[in-house]
Structure formats: C-alpha cells, structure tokens
C-alpha cells in the first residue's frame, strides 16, 4: 500500500466525517445563535435555556438528514470493503 493511497483514504475519511456531521452542527449553530439573540434582546440570562431548543433541533435534523447520512456512511464503507484487496498487497 503506497503513501498516496493512505493519504487518499485519510482524506476521504475526513471529508466523509465533515459531510456527515455538517447538517447537525449547522443546525445546532443556527439554533444557538437564535437563542443567544433572543436572550440578548430580552435580557434573560438563563444558561439552561439554550439546551432544550438545541437538543430538539438536532433531533429533528437527525430525523430529516438521518437517511442521507446513513447512505453516505454506507457508501464510504462499501468503497473501503470493495478496495480491501489493495490494502493487503
């Protein structure tokens, strides 16, 4: 196995990880920003106020994006297993 192949598979692994985690992270970021703006405008400084909307939003995003995320993971795993003979020799 050459160093170019190792770099390629590491790059594909990092890209797949970022692609899969992106929708959930962006959802949590957007909800956190909205809650922070709401807290700043109403001057409510409750620390636990941001957790419930984030949890609910990420859960909804997981339901919406879950099948797509699973497809991406299965595609990457399928590529690895189909090229398994290259890793040994």
Secondary structure, DSSP 4 states (H G I P E B T S, - for coil): --HHHHHHHHHHHHHHHHHHHHHHHHHHHHHHHHHHHHHHHHT---TTHHHHHHHHHHHHHHHHHHHHHHHHHHHHHHHHHHTHHHHH-
